[in-house]
Amino acid sequence: MAGIRIENVRKSFGVLEVLKGFSLDVADGEFVVLVGPSGCGKSTMLKILAGLDDATSGQILIGDREVTDVAPGERDVAMVFQNYALYPHLSVAKNMGFGLKMRGMARAEIDRRVREAARILDVEHLLDRRPKQLSGGQRQRVALGRAIVREPQAFLMDEPLSNLDAKLRVHMRAEIGALHKRLGVTTIYVTHDQIEAMTMADRIVIMRDGAIQQIADPDTMFQHPANLFVAGFIGSPGMNFMRSMVTMGASGPQLRLFGQDVPVDRPIAQLAGKPVIVGLRPEHFAAGPGAVSFMVTPRLVESLGSEKYLYVEVPEENRGAITATRGGEDDHRGDSVIARIMDIGAVPQSEPITLSFDPSRLYLFDAETHVTIAG
């Protein structure tokens, strides 16, 4: 096993720069997830790590060895692909041991490694079957087994669960996490699913337009997002955003939200008279009166059994399209918010209800740069 160091890697296709100075240190045995929307460069970075694509510039080290220009087969990493990449004419056992056979390993050692990996993944009873005789989850286990038998310094996984149904994804997510804890092999995992990232990672790397937005453990990423994009990407449903203006009241800085002045217990007096973007997570609303209470009429109520999503219009003064500074995929319209309410009972649609929130739960972002305002 070994750590991985990526230093200022750039990748361009003509004038299009798809990786803009990507740098990351992965500790020995760490599970790091690269996450972001389609086209953000995460899979390109993984292919460069595996040697399947060349970097325009930069440096990659695995352990103490620089591998920037080393052939894929000599990097001592194993890659798990989205589409499994199994040979349809070979049995499970031969698929798992194929790479070792190509390296000239002795048959007895191949058999030993294949059976050990099959035992770990609970596919011993499938070793004589062909891929077409397997379910999606079983095929993914075989693909993982093929990586395990190589006993590599690192695993590279490119959206390995995206072809599975929702229930099986949850199950395989837990299995991969348990497998990592058991083997302790350095792993870099790529996904567009923020739930996978939050539940599996030691650290998350959020990417956008070829650049890193934030690197942090899941709890830090959720509680202290670096900017508007990260705040909106992490969380399900995503964070609500509204526009407001910082003003000074009798007790200090305040924001106008839902038709009332909300005191903000943070050192933002210097922003008086300036617009800000206010964030509030759906789960931070509560039913009934609280620190800041307001009456609303939900325009839509979605029931998920133990919880309900209330779609609530916001006042005109808090509305306005909120589009991040680069790209338009995260165009938060800002004319409604979602309140996620637990154990509320029946909520008739289009009837008034009192909601509340704690001002300490508010997130503030610079209206121009979209960087989080600390405080």
DOVO-193077 format. One record per residue (C-alpha): x, y, z. Coordinates in steps of 0.02 Angstrom, whole numbers, plus 32768, in hexadecimal, padded with zeros to 4 digits. Each point is the difference from the previous one (the first is absolute). Layout:
<zakes>
{east = X; north = Y; up = Z} $
...
</zakes>
This chain:
<zakes>
{east = 8000; north = 8000; up = 8000} $
{east = 8036; north = 80B3; up = 7FE5} $
{east = 7FC7; north = 80B3; up = 8004} $
{east = 7FE1; north = 8065; up = 7F62} $
{east = 803B; north = 80B0; up = 7FDA} $
{east = 7FB8; north = 8064; up = 7F6F} $
{east = 805B; north = 80A3; up = 7FDF} $
{east = 7FB4; north = 8088; up = 7F93} $
{east = 7FBE; north = 7F8C; up = 7F79} $
{east = 7FB6; north = 8057; up = 7F69} $
{east = 7FA9; north = 7FB4; up = 7F6A} $
{east = 7FCF; north = 805B; up = 7F62} $
{east = 7FAD; north = 7FCC; up = 7F5E} $
{east = 8034; north = 808B; up = 7F8C} $
{east = 7FC2; north = 80A2; up = 804E} $
{east = 7F8C; north = 7FA3; up = 8077} $
{east = 804F; north = 7FEB; up = 80AB} $
{east = 7FA6; north = 7F73; up = 805C} $
{east = 8074; north = 7FF7; up = 8097} $
{east = 8040; north = 80A4; up = 8047} $
{east = 8091; north = 7FDD; up = 8074} $
{east = 7FBE; north = 7F6B; up = 8063} $
{east = 8066; north = 7FDD; up = 809E} $
{east = 7FD9; north = 7F7E; up = 8085} $
{east = 805C; north = 7F99; up = 8083} $
{east = 7FAE; north = 7F59; up = 802C} $
{east = 8042; north = 7FAA; up = 809C} $
{east = 802D; north = 7F48; up = 8003} $
{east = 7F5E; north = 7F9E; up = 801C} $
{east = 7F8D; north = 8097; up = 7FE9} $
{east = 7F5A; north = 7FF8; up = 7FA2} $
{east = 7FEC; north = 80A1; up = 7F9B} $
{east = 7F6A; north = 8025; up = 7F92} $
{east = 8002; north = 8077; up = 7F6C} $
{east = 7F51; north = 8044; up = 7FE5} $
{east = 7FB1; north = 8082; up = 7F91} $
{east = 7F87; north = 8018; up = 7F6F} $
{east = 801A; north = 7FAF; up = 7F56} $
{east = 8090; north = 804C; up = 7FA1} $
{east = 805B; north = 8044; up = 8098} $
{east = 809F; north = 7F9B; up = 7FDA} $
{east = 7FF8; north = 7F7B; up = 8088} $
{east = 8006; north = 7F69; up = 7F8B} $
{east = 8088; north = 8052; up = 7F99} $
{east = 8069; north = 8012; up = 809E} $
{east = 7FE5; north = 7F49; up = 802A} $
{east = 8035; north = 7FC9; up = 7F51} $
{east = 809D; north = 8068; up = 800E} $
{east = 8025; north = 7FAD; up = 80A7} $
{east = 7FE8; north = 7F55; up = 7FB1} $
{east = 806E; north = 802D; up = 7F6C} $
{east = 7F70; north = 7FF0; up = 7F84} $
{east = 8013; north = 80B7; up = 7FD1} $
{east = 8092; north = 8078; up = 8001} $
{east = 800A; north = 80A0; up = 8065} $
{east = 802A; north = 809F; up = 7FA2} $
{east = 806D; north = 8031; up = 8094} $
{east = 8018; north = 7FD5; up = 80B6} $
{east = 8044; north = 7F6D; up = 8064} $
{east = 7FBB; north = 7F61; up = 804E} $
{east = 8054; north = 7F99; up = 8087} $
{east = 7FC6; north = 7F59; up = 8044} $
{east = 8060; north = 7FDC; up = 809E} $
{east = 80AD; north = 8049; up = 7FE4} $
{east = 8000; north = 7FDA; up = 7F46} $
{east = 7FD4; north = 807E; up = 7F7A} $
{east = 7F8C; north = 7FAE; up = 7F82} $
{east = 7FCE; north = 8095; up = 7F94} $
{east = 8043; north = 7FAE; up = 7F62} $
{east = 7FFB; north = 7F4A; up = 8039} $
{east = 7F96; north = 7F83; up = 7F9C} $
{east = 7F59; north = 7FCC; up = 804F} $
{east = 8036; north = 7F4D; up = 8022} $
{east = 8099; north = 8039; up = 8060} $
{east = 7FAA; north = 8079; up = 8078} $
{east = 7FC6; north = 7F77; up = 8079} $
{east = 7F4E; north = 8040; up = 800A} $
{east = 7F5E; north = 7FA5; up = 7FDC} $
{east = 7F6B; north = 8055; up = 7FAD} $
{east = 7F48; north = 7FD3; up = 8013} $
{east = 7F97; north = 8040; up = 7F70} $
{east = 7F4C; north = 8039; up = 7FF3} $
{east = 7FD3; north = 7F78; up = 7F81} $
{east = 805C; north = 7F73; up = 805C} $
{east = 806A; north = 7FD8; up = 7F63} $
{east = 7FF0; north = 7F43; up = 8015} $
{east = 802C; north = 7F85; up = 7F75} $
{east = 7F5B; north = 7FAC; up = 7FD1} $
{east = 8051; north = 7F5E; up = 7FC5} $
{east = 8063; north = 7FE3; up = 80A0} $
{east = 7FC5; north = 7FBA; up = 80A5} $
{east = 7FFC; north = 806A; up = 809D} $
{east = 80A0; north = 7FAD; up = 803D} $
{east = 805B; north = 8020; up = 7F5C} $
{east = 7FC2; north = 80B3; up = 7FF9} $
{east = 8043; north = 8020; up = 80AE} $
{east = 80A7; north = 7FAF; up = 7FDC} $
{east = 8019; north = 803D; up = 7F4D} $
{east = 8072; north = 8092; up = 802A} $
{east = 806E; north = 7F91; up = 806C} $
{east = 800C; north = 7F80; up = 7F74} $
{east = 8039; north = 8088; up = 7F86} $
{east = 8089; north = 802F; up = 807B} $
{east = 8040; north = 7F4D; up = 7FFE} $
{east = 7FD3; north = 7FD4; up = 80B3} $
{east = 8002; north = 7F49; up = 8032} $
{east = 7F5A; north = 7FA6; up = 7FF1} $
{east = 7FFE; north = 7FCB; up = 80B6} $
{east = 8017; north = 80B3; up = 803D} $
{east = 7F78; north = 803E; up = 7F89} $
{east = 7F87; north = 7F7D; up = 8044} $
{east = 802C; north = 802F; up = 80B3} $
{east = 7FE2; north = 80B9; up = 7FE4} $
{east = 7F5F; north = 7FE4; up = 7F9E} $
{east = 7FB6; north = 7F8F; up = 8086} $
{east = 8031; north = 8077; up = 808B} $
{east = 7FB1; north = 8094; up = 7FA5} $
{east = 7F65; north = 7F98; up = 7FDA} $
{east = 7FF1; north = 7FD4; up = 80B8} $
{east = 800E; north = 80B6; up = 8034} $
{east = 7F7A; north = 8034; up = 7F82} $
{east = 7F90; north = 7F68; up = 801B} $
{east = 8007; north = 7FC7; up = 7F4A} $
{east = 8052; north = 7F56; up = 801C} $
{east = 7F64; north = 7FA9; up = 7FBE} $
{east = 8008; north = 8066; up = 7F5F} $
{east = 80B2; north = 7FD9; up = 7FC9} $
{east = 7FCB; north = 7F8B; up = 7F72} $
{east = 7F78; north = 8072; up = 7FBA} $
{east = 800C; north = 8079; up = 7F6D} $
{east = 7FDA; north = 80BB; up = 8013} $
{east = 7F58; north = 7FF0; up = 7FA5} $
{east = 7FC6; north = 7F8A; up = 808A} $
{east = 801E; north = 8083; up = 8087} $
{east = 7F98; north = 808F; up = 8045} $
{east = 8040; north = 80B2; up = 7FFC} $
{east = 8039; north = 7FF8; up = 80B4} $
{east = 8059; north = 7F5B; up = 7FE3} $
{east = 805A; north = 8047; up = 7F68} $
{east = 803A; north = 8093; up = 8068} $
{east = 8044; north = 7F8A; up = 8084} $
{east = 8060; north = 7FA3; up = 7F79} $
{east = 8048; north = 80A4; up = 7FC0} $
{east = 8035; north = 802A; up = 80B2} $
{east = 804A; north = 7F53; up = 8012} $
{east = 8068; north = 8017; up = 7F63} $
{east = 8048; north = 809D; up = 8050} $
{east = 801E; north = 7FAD; up = 80A9} $
{east = 8063; north = 7F6C; up = 7FBC} $
{east = 8083; north = 8076; up = 7FBC} $
{east = 8028; north = 8039; up = 80B1} $
{east = 8024; north = 80AF; up = 7FBE} $
{east = 8041; north = 8099; up = 805B} $
{east = 7F5D; north = 805B; up = 7FD9} $
{east = 7F51; north = 7FE6; up = 7FBD} $
{east = 7FB6; north = 807A; up = 7F82} $
{east = 7F42; north = 7FF4; up = 7FEE} $
{east = 7FA1; north = 805C; up = 7F77} $
{east = 7F46; north = 800B; up = 802D} $
{east = 7FF8; north = 7F44; up = 8023} $
{east = 7F4C; north = 8004; up = 8040} $
{east = 7FAC; north = 806F; up = 7F7F} $
{east = 7FB8; north = 7F6D; up = 7F9C} $
{east = 7FAB; north = 7FB2; up = 8097} $
{east = 7F4F; north = 8020; up = 803D} $
{east = 7FE7; north = 8070; up = 8098} $
{east = 7FEA; north = 7F75; up = 8081} $
{east = 8098; north = 7FA0; up = 7FC3} $
{east = 8069; north = 809F; up = 7FFD} $
{east = 7FDF; north = 8017; up = 80BA} $
{east = 8032; north = 7F4C; up = 8023} $
{east = 809E; north = 8006; up = 7F94} $
{east = 802F; north = 80A7; up = 804C} $
{east = 8006; north = 7FAE; up = 80AB} $
{east = 8060; north = 7F6A; up = 7FBA} $
{east = 8086; north = 806C; up = 7FB0} $
{east = 8012; north = 8062; up = 80A1} $
{east = 8014; north = 7F61; up = 8065} $
{east = 807A; north = 7FBB; up = 7F80} $
{east = 806C; north = 809B; up = 800E} $
{east = 8005; north = 7FF4; up = 80BD} $
{east = 8033; north = 7F4A; up = 7FF1} $
{east = 8088; north = 8015; up = 7F7C} $
{east = 803B; north = 80B0; up = 802C} $
{east = 8035; north = 8024; up = 7F4D} $
{east = 800E; north = 80B5; up = 7FC8} $
{east = 7F66; north = 8024; up = 7F97} $
{east = 7FCB; north = 808E; up = 7F8E} $
{east = 7F49; north = 7FF3; up = 7FD1} $
{east = 7FA5; north = 8069; up = 7F7E} $
{east = 7F45; north = 8021; up = 8005} $
{east = 7F7F; north = 8085; up = 7FD5} $
{east = 7F94; north = 7FC6; up = 8093} $
{east = 801B; north = 806D; up = 809A} $
{east = 7FAD; north = 7F7D; up = 8070} $
{east = 8084; north = 7F81; up = 7FCD} $
{east = 8086; north = 8080; up = 8025} $
{east = 7FBA; north = 802D; up = 80AB} $
{east = 7FE7; north = 7F4D; up = 803A} $
{east = 80A1; north = 7FB2; up = 7FBF} $
{east = 808C; north = 8080; up = 8005} $
{east = 8085; north = 8028; up = 807F} $
{east = 8012; north = 80A1; up = 7F9D} $
{east = 7F9D; north = 804B; up = 7F71} $
{east = 8045; north = 8065; up = 7F6F} $
{east = 7F77; north = 8069; up = 7FAE} $
{east = 8028; north = 8032; up = 7F4D} $
{east = 7FB2; north = 8079; up = 7F87} $
{east = 8039; north = 8033; up = 7F52} $
{east = 80A7; north = 7FA8; up = 8017} $
{east = 802C; north = 8056; up = 80A4} $
{east = 7FF7; north = 7FC7; up = 80B5} $
{east = 7F7E; north = 805F; up = 8065} $
{east = 8022; north = 7FB3; up = 80AB} $
{east = 8059; north = 7F6D; up = 8052} $
{east = 7FBE; north = 7FC8; up = 80A9} $
{east = 7FB7; north = 7F70; up = 8064} $
{east = 7F44; north = 7FE7; up = 7FE7} $
{east = 7FC9; north = 8056; up = 80A1} $
{east = 806C; north = 8099; up = 7FE0} $
{east = 7FC5; north = 8008; up = 7F4C} $
{east = 7F4A; north = 7FFF; up = 8038} $
{east = 8010; north = 8078; up = 8092} $
{east = 8082; north = 8078; up = 7FB9} $
{east = 7FF0; north = 800A; up = 7F41} $
{east = 8084; north = 806F; up = 7FB0} $
{east = 7F89; north = 8051; up = 7F84} $
{east = 7F51; north = 8003; up = 7FB7} $
{east = 8023; north = 7F71; up = 7F87} $
{east = 803A; north = 7F89; up = 8088} $
{east = 7F6F; north = 8032; up = 8071} $
{east = 7F82; north = 7FDC; up = 7F77} $
{east = 8053; north = 7F5E; up = 7FC8} $
{east = 800D; north = 7FAB; up = 80AA} $
{east = 7F5B; north = 7FD4; up = 8054} $
{east = 7F5D; north = 7FB1; up = 7FC8} $
{east = 7F94; north = 8060; up = 7FDE} $
{east = 807F; north = 8087; up = 7FDC} $
{east = 8014; north = 809F; up = 8064} $
{east = 7F81; north = 808A; up = 7FE4} $
{east = 8041; north = 80A8; up = 7FC4} $
{east = 7FB1; north = 80AC; up = 8011} $
{east = 803A; north = 80B2; up = 7FE3} $
{east = 8004; north = 8082; up = 8089} $
{east = 8056; north = 80A0; up = 8038} $
{east = 8065; north = 8019; up = 809E} $
{east = 7FBB; north = 8090; up = 8067} $
{east = 8025; north = 803F; up = 80B0} $
{east = 7F78; north = 7FF0; up = 8082} $
{east = 7FFB; north = 8032; up = 80B7} $
{east = 8058; north = 7F5F; up = 8033} $
{east = 807A; north = 7FF6; up = 7F6F} $
{east = 8004; north = 7FB6; up = 7F4F} $
{east = 7F5E; north = 7FBA; up = 7FBC} $
{east = 7FB6; north = 7FB6; up = 7F62} $
{east = 7F53; north = 8013; up = 7FB8} $
{east = 7FB7; north = 7F51; up = 7FE8} $
{east = 7F4C; north = 7FC7; up = 7FEC} $
{east = 7FC1; north = 80AF; up = 8022} $
{east = 805A; north = 8020; up = 80A3} $
{east = 80A7; north = 803D; up = 8040} $
{east = 806C; north = 7F6F; up = 803A} $
{east = 8091; north = 8029; up = 8075} $
{east = 80A5; north = 7FB0; up = 7FD1} $
{east = 8078; north = 7FDC; up = 808E} $
{east = 809D; north = 800E; up = 7F97} $
{east = 8083; north = 8086; up = 7FE1} $
{east = 7FBE; north = 803C; up = 7F58} $
{east = 7FE0; north = 80B7; up = 8029} $
{east = 807D; north = 802F; up = 7F77} $
{east = 7F86; north = 7FB7; up = 7F81} $
{east = 7F74; north = 807A; up = 802E} $
{east = 7FA8; north = 803C; up = 7F63} $
{east = 8047; north = 7F71; up = 7F98} $
{east = 7F9F; north = 7F6F; up = 7FB1} $
{east = 8023; north = 7F4E; up = 8038} $
{east = 7FC1; north = 7F54; up = 7FD4} $
{east = 7FB2; north = 7FA5; up = 8093} $
{east = 8001; north = 7F43; up = 800C} $
{east = 7F91; north = 7F93; up = 806D} $
{east = 7FF9; north = 7F43; up = 7FF7} $
{east = 7F51; north = 7FB0; up = 7FED} $
{east = 8016; north = 7F9C; up = 80A1} $
{east = 8021; north = 80A0; up = 8064} $
{east = 7F4B; north = 8037; up = 7FEF} $
{east = 7F89; north = 7FCA; up = 808A} $
{east = 7F43; north = 7FF7; up = 800B} $
{east = 7FB3; north = 8078; up = 807D} $
{east = 8044; north = 809C; up = 8054} $
{east = 80B9; north = 8017; up = 8024} $
{east = 808B; north = 8082; up = 8004} $
{east = 7FC4; north = 8047; up = 7F59} $
{east = 7F4E; north = 7FD0; up = 7FD4} $
{east = 7F98; north = 8027; up = 7F66} $
{east = 7F5D; north = 7FC8; up = 7FB4} $
{east = 8002; north = 7FB5; up = 7F51} $
{east = 7F8F; north = 7F9F; up = 7F8C} $
{east = 805D; north = 7F6D; up = 7FAF} $
{east = 7FE0; north = 7FF6; up = 7F46} $
{east = 8032; north = 7F48; up = 7FFF} $
{east = 8010; north = 7F7A; up = 8087} $
{east = 805F; north = 7F5F; up = 7FDE} $
{east = 7FEF; north = 7F74; up = 807F} $
{east = 808C; north = 7F82; up = 801A} $
{east = 7FAB; north = 7FAD; up = 8093} $
{east = 806C; north = 8032; up = 8093} $
{east = 8021; north = 80AC; up = 7FB7} $
{east = 7FB2; north = 807F; up = 7F8C} $
{east = 8047; north = 807D; up = 7F85} $
{east = 7FA3; north = 80A5; up = 8000} $
{east = 801F; north = 8070; up = 7F6A} $
{east = 7FEB; north = 80B3; up = 803A} $
{east = 8003; north = 80A3; up = 7F9E} $
{east = 8074; north = 8086; up = 8041} $
{east = 7FD9; north = 80BA; up = 8002} $
{east = 802A; north = 8065; up = 7F65} $
{east = 808C; north = 805C; up = 805C} $
{east = 805C; north = 7F5B; up = 801E} $
{east = 7FEE; north = 7FBF; up = 7F4F} $
{east = 8074; north = 8002; up = 7F6C} $
{east = 8062; north = 7F84; up = 7F96} $
{east = 809E; north = 7FCA; up = 8059} $
{east = 807C; north = 7FBD; up = 7F81} $
{east = 80B0; north = 7FD1; up = 8033} $
{east = 808E; north = 805F; up = 7FB1} $
{east = 8038; north = 7F77; up = 7F89} $
{east = 7F84; north = 7F9F; up = 7F97} $
{east = 7F43; north = 7FFE; up = 800E} $
{east = 7FDA; north = 7F50; up = 803B} $
{east = 7FDB; north = 803D; up = 80B1} $
{east = 7F81; north = 8088; up = 7FD8} $
{east = 7F9F; north = 800D; up = 80A4} $
{east = 7F66; north = 8063; up = 7FD0} $
{east = 7FE6; north = 8045; up = 80AF} $
{east = 7F41; north = 800F; up = 7FF6} $
{east = 7FDA; north = 7F6D; up = 8073} $
{east = 804D; north = 7F98; up = 808B} $
{east = 7FEA; north = 7F4E; up = 803E} $
{east = 7FDD; north = 7FDE; up = 80B7} $
{east = 8024; north = 7F4D; up = 8038} $
{east = 7F90; north = 7FDE; up = 8097} $
{east = 8008; north = 7F60; up = 8067} $
{east = 7F69; north = 7FAD; up = 8056} $
{east = 7F89; north = 808E; up = 7FD9} $
{east = 7F64; north = 7F9D; up = 7FDA} $
{east = 7F84; north = 8034; up = 7F7A} $
{east = 8025; north = 80A5; up = 7FA8} $
{east = 7F73; north = 8035; up = 7F8B} $
{east = 8044; north = 8051; up = 7F63} $
{east = 7FD7; north = 80B9; up = 7FE7} $
{east = 7FD4; north = 801C; up = 80B7} $
{east = 8064; north = 8075; up = 8072} $
{east = 8083; north = 7FB7; up = 8075} $
{east = 807D; north = 804D; up = 8079} $
{east = 80B7; north = 7FDA; up = 7FE0} $
{east = 809A; north = 803B; up = 805D} $
{east = 80BD; north = 7FFB; up = 7FFD} $
{east = 8094; north = 802A; up = 806D} $
{east = 8066; north = 8094; up = 7FBB} $
{east = 80A1; north = 7FAA; up = 8039} $
{east = 7FDE; north = 7F7D; up = 7F79} $
{east = 800C; north = 8080; up = 7F73} $
{east = 8090; north = 7FFB; up = 7F84} $
{east = 803A; north = 80A2; up = 7FAE} $
{east = 8057; north = 8010; up = 7F57} $
{east = 804B; north = 8095; up = 7FA7} $
{east = 7F83; north = 8034; up = 7F7A} $
{east = 8089; north = 8018; up = 7F7C} $
{east = 8088; north = 7F80; up = 8025} $
{east = 7F8D; north = 7F7E; up = 8051} $
{east = 8086; north = 7FDC; up = 8081} $
{east = 7FC0; north = 7FD4; up = 80AE} $
{east = 8000; north = 8093; up = 8078} $
{east = 8055; north = 7FC5; up = 809E} $
{east = 7FBD; north = 802B; up = 80AA} $
</zakes>
